[in-house]
């Protein structure tokens, strides 16, 4: 303890450990300097396995960035995703309390009465519903991702990293399963059948998960004894009715736990209405229930964005298209999706005449590819691997938007990197290493003036 990250965060105590890394209580020296009454944050330092995987770093940074965009008082804050030397870390809101998972373990073998469970269920539903209104699906909701603060507030969280790894030796229904070939994660006991079928993410995936968690709160046990939905469907299982709930309330849970998406509760407002017995007057949807403050935060791992369109999707719950495309088995996570490029074209550095104005769809593609390009550059993937590097991403942008300043500036920064590396090698008398850096730089930006001059100088010094 006592280590300082980036001259700002003092690691004071370990407060958690998992397959991704270690969570520390940390003091933010800037907050302390500003005399903030609460200068503490939580910092997750990722382990070496993650740090050595460029694709993991890119995927995690993207999820943190998406979480930061959920600027809402009911969203747990992810402050930053950064690195200090060889240590990669995330800073986030410090929370003190207990997880819903821990609560369920405490109340077993029984559950909570509805009047006590309902405020927690409402809080979780409100947070997920807020995300759904923002076209975001959590996609990995479970008891471990819901937190009860000491002041009674409920927060749904994920810290933006649950999709990354399955900890060694952990293969139960509670463990997030990570497929490195496809860059997707799910927790078997809480994943809908459609998630196992790799269907497009949908808000109703979260509704199935919330149905499972709600059932556990009310009974102390999983509705299907932690059996994955696809297996429970194969056995034609039905959740046992809960004593103390009316037939209509039990049906609300059965509705949310339907194995087929089309038969599942279409939205969270309806789920709460059904669970409360269907009385709209009792549904304090955006208020405070049972006198308990329910500020709910959602930080999604497996965050997805859907685009309205199509003819077969329900009006109340449109089918989503992922923000981060679910890659094919042979494609790295941050590979530029080929459909984002012009058909039958390969990105090149040659600029086409710029259109007067980009249409909305093209602008969206440009922004998405720029984001991928910046992440590649951040982790040093300038030219390699082929099909998944910064230069190709910037070039792809210039194919669609030849005058794009961000793409041109990005290529300039790549050239500057190789220029600096070449100069350093030359100062150390390593002409061979300098030549290598210059050749790579000119591969990235063939007409870069400074690289050309240095190349000529190296050739004369042979």
Order of alpha helices (4+ residues) and beta strands (2+ residues): beta-beta-beta-alpha-beta-alpha-alpha-beta-beta-beta-alpha-alpha-beta-beta-beta-beta-beta-alpha-alpha-alpha-alpha-alpha-beta-alpha-alpha-alpha-alpha-alpha
